[in-house]
Amino acid sequence: MSDFAEATVTIVNKMGLHARPASQLAKLAAGFTSVITVHQGDKQADAASVLGLLMLESCQGKSVRVETQGPDAQAALDAVVELISQKFNEEV
């Protein structure tokens, strides 16, 4: 079993990675042993850090690369990709 996984996903919710989705992502990340890092351009953030995620300034249509490293890397990646793909459960 690999201890590293990565994927590129597009932020699809209308308001981008603002405070509420950043909080959701940080809460999700805290549930995994693996370290989850989100990259956008030359910026990167620990997915467990709401402030770090907000500093990425990810808006609708931006692609981010998600890297996971640790014993549950694939499960962590799958969960993050699903959350982003589901527009952070936002209706708008």
Jmol script that loads the backbone (N, CA, C; Angstrom):
load data "model"
ATOM      1  N   MET A   1       0.836  -1.181   0.000  1.00  0.00           N
ATOM      2  CA  MET A   1       0.000   0.000   0.000  1.00  0.00           C
ATOM      3  C   MET A   1       0.882   1.246   0.000  1.00  0.00           C
ATOM      4  N   SER A   2       0.601   2.163  -0.878  1.00  0.00           N
ATOM      5  CA  SER A   2       1.395   3.378  -1.016  1.00  0.00           C
ATOM      6  C   SER A   2       1.107   4.347   0.118  1.00  0.00           C
ATOM      7  N   ASP A   3       2.146   5.079   0.515  1.00  0.00           N
ATOM      8  CA  ASP A   3       1.951   6.080   1.560  1.00  0.00           C
ATOM      9  C   ASP A   3       1.970   7.495   0.979  1.00  0.00           C
ATOM     10  N   PHE A   4       1.781   7.588  -0.351  1.00  0.00           N
ATOM     11  CA  PHE A   4       1.736   8.889  -1.023  1.00  0.00           C
ATOM     12  C   PHE A   4       0.700   8.833  -2.133  1.00  0.00           C
ATOM     13  N   ALA A   5      -0.088   9.885  -2.249  1.00  0.00           N
ATOM     14  CA  ALA A   5      -1.062   9.971  -3.335  1.00  0.00           C
ATOM     15  C   ALA A   5      -1.246  11.441  -3.692  1.00  0.00           C
ATOM     16  N   GLU A   6      -1.616  11.695  -4.931  1.00  0.00           N
ATOM     17  CA  GLU A   6      -1.875  13.075  -5.349  1.00  0.00           C
ATOM     18  C   GLU A   6      -2.898  13.103  -6.467  1.00  0.00           C
ATOM     19  N   ALA A   7      -3.567  14.241  -6.562  1.00  0.00           N
ATOM     20  CA  ALA A   7      -4.554  14.458  -7.616  1.00  0.00           C
ATOM     21  C   ALA A   7      -4.713  15.955  -7.815  1.00  0.00           C
ATOM     22  N   THR A   8      -5.108  16.315  -9.030  1.00  0.00           N
ATOM     23  CA  THR A   8      -5.424  17.711  -9.324  1.00  0.00           C
ATOM     24  C   THR A   8      -6.924  17.823  -9.497  1.00  0.00           C
ATOM     25  N   VAL A   9      -7.513  18.779  -8.795  1.00  0.00           N
ATOM     26  CA  VAL A   9      -8.964  18.985  -8.848  1.00  0.00           C
ATOM     27  C   VAL A   9      -9.252  20.469  -9.046  1.00  0.00           C
ATOM     28  N   THR A  10     -10.423  20.752  -9.565  1.00  0.00           N
ATOM     29  CA  THR A  10     -10.832  22.131  -9.818  1.00  0.00           C
ATOM     30  C   THR A  10     -11.841  22.564  -8.766  1.00  0.00           C
ATOM     31  N   ILE A  11     -11.636  23.747  -8.234  1.00  0.00           N
ATOM     32  CA  ILE A  11     -12.591  24.328  -7.289  1.00  0.00           C
ATOM     33  C   ILE A  11     -13.835  24.714  -8.092  1.00  0.00           C
ATOM     34  N   VAL A  12     -14.975  24.110  -7.767  1.00  0.00           N
ATOM     35  CA  VAL A  12     -16.169  24.315  -8.580  1.00  0.00           C
ATOM     36  C   VAL A  12     -17.267  25.119  -7.886  1.00  0.00           C
ATOM     37  N   ASN A  13     -17.163  25.293  -6.571  1.00  0.00           N
ATOM     38  CA  ASN A  13     -18.214  26.068  -5.908  1.00  0.00           C
ATOM     39  C   ASN A  13     -18.048  27.551  -6.215  1.00  0.00           C
ATOM     40  N   LYS A  14     -19.175  28.242  -6.271  1.00  0.00           N
ATOM     41  CA  LYS A  14     -19.225  29.623  -6.750  1.00  0.00           C
ATOM     42  C   LYS A  14     -18.320  30.580  -5.978  1.00  0.00           C
ATOM     43  N   MET A  15     -18.251  30.436  -4.662  1.00  0.00           N
ATOM     44  CA  MET A  15     -17.485  31.365  -3.840  1.00  0.00           C
ATOM     45  C   MET A  15     -16.039  30.921  -3.613  1.00  0.00           C
ATOM     46  N   GLY A  16     -15.647  29.788  -4.181  1.00  0.00           N
ATOM     47  CA  GLY A  16     -14.273  29.329  -4.024  1.00  0.00           C
ATOM     48  C   GLY A  16     -13.993  28.798  -2.629  1.00  0.00           C
ATOM     49  N   LEU A  17     -12.727  28.787  -2.275  1.00  0.00           N
ATOM     50  CA  LEU A  17     -12.293  28.236  -0.993  1.00  0.00           C
ATOM     51  C   LEU A  17     -12.311  29.338   0.062  1.00  0.00           C
ATOM     52  N   HIS A  18     -13.529  29.767   0.441  1.00  0.00           N
ATOM     53  CA  HIS A  18     -13.686  30.809   1.455  1.00  0.00           C
ATOM     54  C   HIS A  18     -13.734  30.157   2.837  1.00  0.00           C
ATOM     55  N   ALA A  19     -14.085  30.896   3.853  1.00  0.00           N
ATOM     56  CA  ALA A  19     -13.955  30.430   5.241  1.00  0.00           C
ATOM     57  C   ALA A  19     -14.706  29.132   5.542  1.00  0.00           C
ATOM     58  N   ARG A  20     -15.963  29.009   5.109  1.00  0.00           N
ATOM     59  CA  ARG A  20     -16.727  27.807   5.451  1.00  0.00           C
ATOM     60  C   ARG A  20     -16.154  26.548   4.808  1.00  0.00           C
ATOM     61  N   PRO A  21     -15.877  26.559   3.492  1.00  0.00           N
ATOM     62  CA  PRO A  21     -15.288  25.348   2.918  1.00  0.00           C
ATOM     63  C   PRO A  21     -13.882  25.074   3.442  1.00  0.00           C
ATOM     64  N   ALA A  22     -13.126  26.122   3.727  1.00  0.00           N
ATOM     65  CA  ALA A  22     -11.786  25.922   4.297  1.00  0.00           C
ATOM     66  C   ALA A  22     -11.894  25.242   5.655  1.00  0.00           C
ATOM     67  N   SER A  23     -12.888  25.625   6.441  1.00  0.00           N
ATOM     68  CA  SER A  23     -13.113  24.992   7.744  1.00  0.00           C
ATOM     69  C   SER A  23     -13.513  23.529   7.577  1.00  0.00           C
ATOM     70  N   GLN A  24     -14.361  23.264   6.591  1.00  0.00           N
ATOM     71  CA  GLN A  24     -14.774  21.875   6.321  1.00  0.00           C
ATOM     72  C   GLN A  24     -13.569  21.027   5.928  1.00  0.00           C
ATOM     73  N   LEU A  25     -12.730  21.575   5.059  1.00  0.00           N
ATOM     74  CA  LEU A  25     -11.559  20.839   4.602  1.00  0.00           C
ATOM     75  C   LEU A  25     -10.587  20.603   5.752  1.00  0.00           C
ATOM     76  N   ALA A  26     -10.372  21.606   6.586  1.00  0.00           N
ATOM     77  CA  ALA A  26      -9.468  21.458   7.731  1.00  0.00           C
ATOM     78  C   ALA A  26      -9.992  20.394   8.700  1.00  0.00           C
ATOM     79  N   LYS A  27     -11.297  20.396   8.944  1.00  0.00           N
ATOM     80  CA  LYS A  27     -11.897  19.400   9.836  1.00  0.00           C
ATOM     81  C   LYS A  27     -11.735  17.997   9.252  1.00  0.00           C
ATOM     82  N   LEU A  28     -11.967  17.866   7.960  1.00  0.00           N
ATOM     83  CA  LEU A  28     -11.789  16.584   7.283  1.00  0.00           C
ATOM     84  C   LEU A  28     -10.339  16.119   7.394  1.00  0.00           C
ATOM     85  N   ALA A  29      -9.403  17.017   7.119  1.00  0.00           N
ATOM     86  CA  ALA A  29      -7.976  16.682   7.150  1.00  0.00           C
ATOM     87  C   ALA A  29      -7.537  16.221   8.539  1.00  0.00           C
ATOM     88  N   ALA A  30      -8.113  16.826   9.567  1.00  0.00           N
ATOM     89  CA  ALA A  30      -7.743  16.468  10.937  1.00  0.00           C
ATOM     90  C   ALA A  30      -8.148  15.035  11.291  1.00  0.00           C
ATOM     91  N   GLY A  31      -9.054  14.466  10.530  1.00  0.00           N
ATOM     92  CA  GLY A  31      -9.504  13.105  10.783  1.00  0.00           C
ATOM     93  C   GLY A  31      -8.597  12.023  10.214  1.00  0.00           C
ATOM     94  N   PHE A  32      -7.552  12.421   9.524  1.00  0.00           N
ATOM     95  CA  PHE A  32      -6.629  11.459   8.920  1.00  0.00           C
ATOM     96  C   PHE A  32      -5.246  11.561   9.560  1.00  0.00           C
ATOM     97  N   THR A  33      -4.533  10.458   9.543  1.00  0.00           N
ATOM     98  CA  THR A  33      -3.164  10.440  10.042  1.00  0.00           C
ATOM     99  C   THR A  33      -2.223  11.090   9.038  1.00  0.00           C
ATOM    100  N   SER A  34      -2.509  10.918   7.770  1.00  0.00           N
ATOM    101  CA  SER A  34      -1.660  11.454   6.702  1.00  0.00           C
ATOM    102  C   SER A  34      -1.631  12.974   6.710  1.00  0.00           C
ATOM    103  N   VAL A  35      -0.508  13.522   6.264  1.00  0.00           N
ATOM    104  CA  VAL A  35      -0.386  14.955   6.058  1.00  0.00           C
ATOM    105  C   VAL A  35      -0.992  15.257   4.692  1.00  0.00           C
ATOM    106  N   ILE A  36      -1.872  16.252   4.646  1.00  0.00           N
ATOM    107  CA  ILE A  36      -2.546  16.628   3.405  1.00  0.00           C
ATOM    108  C   ILE A  36      -2.115  18.046   3.064  1.00  0.00           C
ATOM    109  N   THR A  37      -1.553  18.214   1.868  1.00  0.00           N
ATOM    110  CA  THR A  37      -1.071  19.516   1.432  1.00  0.00           C
ATOM    111  C   THR A  37      -1.799  19.905   0.155  1.00  0.00           C
ATOM    112  N   VAL A  38      -2.244  21.161   0.111  1.00  0.00           N
ATOM    113  CA  VAL A  38      -2.945  21.685  -1.064  1.00  0.00           C
ATOM    114  C   VAL A  38      -2.030  22.706  -1.724  1.00  0.00           C
ATOM    115  N   HIS A  39      -1.813  22.541  -3.025  1.00  0.00           N
ATOM    116  CA  HIS A  39      -0.939  23.427  -3.797  1.00  0.00           C
ATOM    117  C   HIS A  39      -1.761  24.173  -4.838  1.00  0.00           C
ATOM    118  N   GLN A  40      -1.491  25.460  -4.967  1.00  0.00           N
ATOM    119  CA  GLN A  40      -2.056  26.242  -6.068  1.00  0.00           C
ATOM    120  C   GLN A  40      -0.947  27.160  -6.558  1.00  0.00           C
ATOM    121  N   GLY A  41      -0.520  26.940  -7.776  1.00  0.00           N
ATOM    122  CA  GLY A  41       0.597  27.718  -8.309  1.00  0.00           C
ATOM    123  C   GLY A  41       1.822  27.523  -7.444  1.00  0.00           C
ATOM    124  N   ASP A  42       2.427  28.621  -7.006  1.00  0.00           N
ATOM    125  CA  ASP A  42       3.621  28.516  -6.174  1.00  0.00           C
ATOM    126  C   ASP A  42       3.309  28.562  -4.678  1.00  0.00           C
ATOM    127  N   LYS A  43       2.024  28.522  -4.330  1.00  0.00           N
ATOM    128  CA  LYS A  43       1.608  28.536  -2.930  1.00  0.00           C
ATOM    129  C   LYS A  43       1.220  27.127  -2.497  1.00  0.00           C
ATOM    130  N   GLN A  44       1.389  26.863  -1.214  1.00  0.00           N
ATOM    131  CA  GLN A  44       0.933  25.592  -0.669  1.00  0.00           C
ATOM    132  C   GLN A  44       0.463  25.800   0.757  1.00  0.00           C
ATOM    133  N   ALA A  45      -0.432  24.919   1.208  1.00  0.00           N
ATOM    134  CA  ALA A  45      -0.971  25.019   2.556  1.00  0.00           C
ATOM    135  C   ALA A  45      -1.242  23.633   3.110  1.00  0.00           C
ATOM    136  N   ASP A  46      -1.043  23.507   4.408  1.00  0.00           N
ATOM    137  CA  ASP A  46      -1.451  22.314   5.122  1.00  0.00           C
ATOM    138  C   ASP A  46      -2.971  22.340   5.148  1.00  0.00           C
ATOM    139  N   ALA A  47      -3.609  21.274   4.710  1.00  0.00           N
ATOM    140  CA  ALA A  47      -5.067  21.248   4.636  1.00  0.00           C
ATOM    141  C   ALA A  47      -5.721  21.333   6.014  1.00  0.00           C
ATOM    142  N   ALA A  48      -4.970  21.097   7.070  1.00  0.00           N
ATOM    143  CA  ALA A  48      -5.516  21.202   8.418  1.00  0.00           C
ATOM    144  C   ALA A  48      -5.504  22.641   8.938  1.00  0.00           C
ATOM    145  N   SER A  49      -4.976  23.575   8.145  1.00  0.00           N
ATOM    146  CA  SER A  49      -4.872  24.977   8.548  1.00  0.00           C
ATOM    147  C   SER A  49      -5.865  25.835   7.768  1.00  0.00           C
ATOM    148  N   VAL A  50      -6.903  26.311   8.443  1.00  0.00           N
ATOM    149  CA  VAL A  50      -7.896  27.154   7.780  1.00  0.00           C
ATOM    150  C   VAL A  50      -7.226  28.405   7.218  1.00  0.00           C
ATOM    151  N   LEU A  51      -6.388  29.050   8.016  1.00  0.00           N
ATOM    152  CA  LEU A  51      -5.713  30.266   7.564  1.00  0.00           C
ATOM    153  C   LEU A  51      -4.838  29.982   6.343  1.00  0.00           C
ATOM    154  N   GLY A  52      -4.096  28.893   6.383  1.00  0.00           N
ATOM    155  CA  GLY A  52      -3.256  28.527   5.242  1.00  0.00           C
ATOM    156  C   GLY A  52      -4.070  28.317   3.984  1.00  0.00           C
ATOM    157  N   LEU A  53      -5.213  27.641   4.119  1.00  0.00           N
ATOM    158  CA  LEU A  53      -6.080  27.403   2.967  1.00  0.00           C
ATOM    159  C   LEU A  53      -6.632  28.709   2.412  1.00  0.00           C
ATOM    160  N   LEU A  54      -7.016  29.621   3.293  1.00  0.00           N
ATOM    161  CA  LEU A  54      -7.541  30.909   2.833  1.00  0.00           C
ATOM    162  C   LEU A  54      -6.471  31.703   2.088  1.00  0.00           C
ATOM    163  N   MET A  55      -5.232  31.562   2.505  1.00  0.00           N
ATOM    164  CA  MET A  55      -4.138  32.308   1.861  1.00  0.00           C
ATOM    165  C   MET A  55      -3.848  31.818   0.444  1.00  0.00           C
ATOM    166  N   LEU A  56      -4.371  30.645   0.082  1.00  0.00           N
ATOM    167  CA  LEU A  56      -4.217  30.166  -1.293  1.00  0.00           C
ATOM    168  C   LEU A  56      -5.039  31.008  -2.263  1.00  0.00           C
ATOM    169  N   GLU A  57      -6.088  31.651  -1.751  1.00  0.00           N
ATOM    170  CA  GLU A  57      -6.989  32.473  -2.558  1.00  0.00           C
ATOM    171  C   GLU A  57      -7.552  31.696  -3.755  1.00  0.00           C
ATOM    172  N   SER A  58      -8.001  30.488  -3.486  1.00  0.00           N
ATOM    173  CA  SER A  58      -8.554  29.634  -4.537  1.00  0.00           C
ATOM    174  C   SER A  58      -9.994  30.030  -4.826  1.00  0.00           C
ATOM    175  N   CYS A  59     -10.248  30.438  -6.055  1.00  0.00           N
ATOM    176  CA  CYS A  59     -11.602  30.819  -6.441  1.00  0.00           C
ATOM    177  C   CYS A  59     -12.150  29.802  -7.442  1.00  0.00           C
ATOM    178  N   GLN A  60     -13.403  29.967  -7.783  1.00  0.00           N
ATOM    179  CA  GLN A  60     -14.058  29.051  -8.718  1.00  0.00           C
ATOM    180  C   GLN A  60     -13.258  28.972 -10.008  1.00  0.00           C
ATOM    181  N   GLY A  61     -13.037  27.757 -10.484  1.00  0.00           N
ATOM    182  CA  GLY A  61     -12.324  27.537 -11.734  1.00  0.00           C
ATOM    183  C   GLY A  61     -10.832  27.298 -11.568  1.00  0.00           C
ATOM    184  N   LYS A  62     -10.295  27.547 -10.379  1.00  0.00           N
ATOM    185  CA  LYS A  62      -8.862  27.326 -10.134  1.00  0.00           C
ATOM    186  C   LYS A  62      -8.609  25.843  -9.888  1.00  0.00           C
ATOM    187  N   SER A  63      -7.492  25.366 -10.398  1.00  0.00           N
ATOM    188  CA  SER A  63      -7.081  23.988 -10.133  1.00  0.00           C
ATOM    189  C   SER A  63      -6.114  23.959  -8.969  1.00  0.00           C
ATOM    190  N   VAL A  64      -6.288  22.987  -8.104  1.00  0.00           N
ATOM    191  CA  VAL A  64      -5.373  22.780  -6.993  1.00  0.00           C
ATOM    192  C   VAL A  64      -4.859  21.347  -7.053  1.00  0.00           C
ATOM    193  N   ARG A  65      -3.629  21.176  -6.614  1.00  0.00           N
ATOM    194  CA  ARG A  65      -3.055  19.832  -6.529  1.00  0.00           C
ATOM    195  C   ARG A  65      -3.066  19.440  -5.058  1.00  0.00           C
ATOM    196  N   VAL A  66      -3.633  18.294  -4.781  1.00  0.00           N
ATOM    197  CA  VAL A  66      -3.715  17.787  -3.416  1.00  0.00           C
ATOM    198  C   VAL A  66      -2.740  16.628  -3.290  1.00  0.00           C
ATOM    199  N   GLU A  67      -1.861  16.715  -2.295  1.00  0.00           N
ATOM    200  CA  GLU A  67      -0.908  15.638  -2.008  1.00  0.00           C
ATOM    201  C   GLU A  67      -1.186  15.110  -0.615  1.00  0.00           C
ATOM    202  N   THR A  68      -1.148  13.805  -0.479  1.00  0.00           N
ATOM    203  CA  THR A  68      -1.303  13.186   0.829  1.00  0.00           C
ATOM    204  C   THR A  68      -0.124  12.263   1.073  1.00  0.00           C
ATOM    205  N   GLN A  69       0.350  12.275   2.303  1.00  0.00           N
ATOM    206  CA  GLN A  69       1.482  11.408   2.640  1.00  0.00           C
ATOM    207  C   GLN A  69       1.272  10.841   4.035  1.00  0.00           C
ATOM    208  N   GLY A  70       1.272   9.518   4.111  1.00  0.00           N
ATOM    209  CA  GLY A  70       1.086   8.841   5.382  1.00  0.00           C
ATOM    210  C   GLY A  70       0.378   7.518   5.185  1.00  0.00           C
ATOM    211  N   PRO A  71       0.059   6.847   6.283  1.00  0.00           N
ATOM    212  CA  PRO A  71      -0.501   5.492   6.194  1.00  0.00           C
ATOM    213  C   PRO A  71      -1.886   5.409   5.558  1.00  0.00           C
ATOM    214  N   ASP A  72      -2.650   6.490   5.610  1.00  0.00           N
ATOM    215  CA  ASP A  72      -3.992   6.467   5.010  1.00  0.00           C
ATOM    216  C   ASP A  72      -4.085   7.470   3.853  1.00  0.00           C
ATOM    217  N   ALA A  73      -2.985   7.591   3.106  1.00  0.00           N
ATOM    218  CA  ALA A  73      -2.870   8.605   2.055  1.00  0.00           C
ATOM    219  C   ALA A  73      -3.973   8.511   1.005  1.00  0.00           C
ATOM    220  N   GLN A  74      -4.250   7.315   0.511  1.00  0.00           N
ATOM    221  CA  GLN A  74      -5.258   7.194  -0.545  1.00  0.00           C
ATOM    222  C   GLN A  74      -6.646   7.512  -0.031  1.00  0.00           C
ATOM    223  N   ALA A  75      -6.973   7.059   1.154  1.00  0.00           N
ATOM    224  CA  ALA A  75      -8.287   7.358   1.735  1.00  0.00           C
ATOM    225  C   ALA A  75      -8.436   8.862   1.974  1.00  0.00           C
ATOM    226  N   ALA A  76      -7.379   9.494   2.443  1.00  0.00           N
ATOM    227  CA  ALA A  76      -7.406  10.943   2.680  1.00  0.00           C
ATOM    228  C   ALA A  76      -7.600  11.685   1.363  1.00  0.00           C
ATOM    229  N   LEU A  77      -6.861  11.283   0.337  1.00  0.00           N
ATOM    230  CA  LEU A  77      -6.986  11.924  -0.968  1.00  0.00           C
ATOM    231  C   LEU A  77      -8.396  11.761  -1.517  1.00  0.00           C
ATOM    232  N   ASP A  78      -8.920  10.555  -1.449  1.00  0.00           N
ATOM    233  CA  ASP A  78     -10.272  10.296  -1.952  1.00  0.00           C
ATOM    234  C   ASP A  78     -11.302  11.183  -1.249  1.00  0.00           C
ATOM    235  N   ALA A  79     -11.175  11.340   0.058  1.00  0.00           N
ATOM    236  CA  ALA A  79     -12.121  12.147   0.828  1.00  0.00           C
ATOM    237  C   ALA A  79     -12.025  13.623   0.451  1.00  0.00           C
ATOM    238  N   VAL A  80     -10.813  14.125   0.280  1.00  0.00           N
ATOM    239  CA  VAL A  80     -10.627  15.536  -0.082  1.00  0.00           C
ATOM    240  C   VAL A  80     -11.157  15.801  -1.489  1.00  0.00           C
ATOM    241  N   VAL A  81     -10.829  14.932  -2.417  1.00  0.00           N
ATOM    242  CA  VAL A  81     -11.297  15.094  -3.801  1.00  0.00           C
ATOM    243  C   VAL A  81     -12.830  15.068  -3.842  1.00  0.00           C
ATOM    244  N   GLU A  82     -13.441  14.175  -3.074  1.00  0.00           N
ATOM    245  CA  GLU A  82     -14.903  14.106  -3.052  1.00  0.00           C
ATOM    246  C   GLU A  82     -15.501  15.388  -2.479  1.00  0.00           C
ATOM    247  N   LEU A  83     -14.932  15.908  -1.388  1.00  0.00           N
ATOM    248  CA  LEU A  83     -15.444  17.138  -0.780  1.00  0.00           C
ATOM    249  C   LEU A  83     -15.368  18.305  -1.765  1.00  0.00           C
ATOM    250  N   ILE A  84     -14.239  18.437  -2.448  1.00  0.00           N
ATOM    251  CA  ILE A  84     -14.075  19.526  -3.416  1.00  0.00           C
ATOM    252  C   ILE A  84     -15.028  19.333  -4.595  1.00  0.00           C
ATOM    253  N   SER A  85     -15.120  18.114  -5.097  1.00  0.00           N
ATOM    254  CA  SER A  85     -15.989  17.830  -6.242  1.00  0.00           C
ATOM    255  C   SER A  85     -17.467  18.048  -5.919  1.00  0.00           C
ATOM    256  N   GLN A  86     -17.837  17.853  -4.663  1.00  0.00           N
ATOM    257  CA  GLN A  86     -19.220  18.049  -4.227  1.00  0.00           C
ATOM    258  C   GLN A  86     -19.490  19.510  -3.847  1.00  0.00           C
ATOM    259  N   LYS A  87     -18.620  20.423  -4.274  1.00  0.00           N
ATOM    260  CA  LYS A  87     -18.755  21.860  -4.033  1.00  0.00           C
ATOM    261  C   LYS A  87     -18.826  22.193  -2.555  1.00  0.00           C
ATOM    262  N   PHE A  88     -18.133  21.384  -1.720  1.00  0.00           N
ATOM    263  CA  PHE A  88     -18.140  21.587  -0.269  1.00  0.00           C
ATOM    264  C   PHE A  88     -19.566  21.585   0.267  1.00  0.00           C
ATOM    265  N   ASN A  89     -20.429  20.856  -0.414  1.00  0.00           N
ATOM    266  CA  ASN A  89     -21.838  20.717  -0.031  1.00  0.00           C
ATOM    267  C   ASN A  89     -22.598  22.041  -0.042  1.00  0.00           C
ATOM    268  N   GLU A  90     -22.151  22.977  -0.856  1.00  0.00           N
ATOM    269  CA  GLU A  90     -22.851  24.255  -0.985  1.00  0.00           C
ATOM    270  C   GLU A  90     -23.891  24.151  -2.095  1.00  0.00           C
ATOM    271  N   GLU A  91     -24.999  24.830  -1.924  1.00  0.00           N
ATOM    272  CA  GLU A  91     -26.069  24.804  -2.906  1.00  0.00           C
ATOM    273  C   GLU A  91     -25.802  25.766  -4.063  1.00  0.00           C
ATOM    274  N   VAL A  92     -25.073  26.818  -3.800  1.00  0.00           N
ATOM    275  CA  VAL A  92     -24.834  27.851  -4.827  1.00  0.00           C
ATOM    276  C   VAL A  92     -23.644  27.516  -5.691  1.00  0.00           C
TER     277      VAL A  92
END
end "model"
wireframe off; spacefill off
backbone 0.3
color backbone group
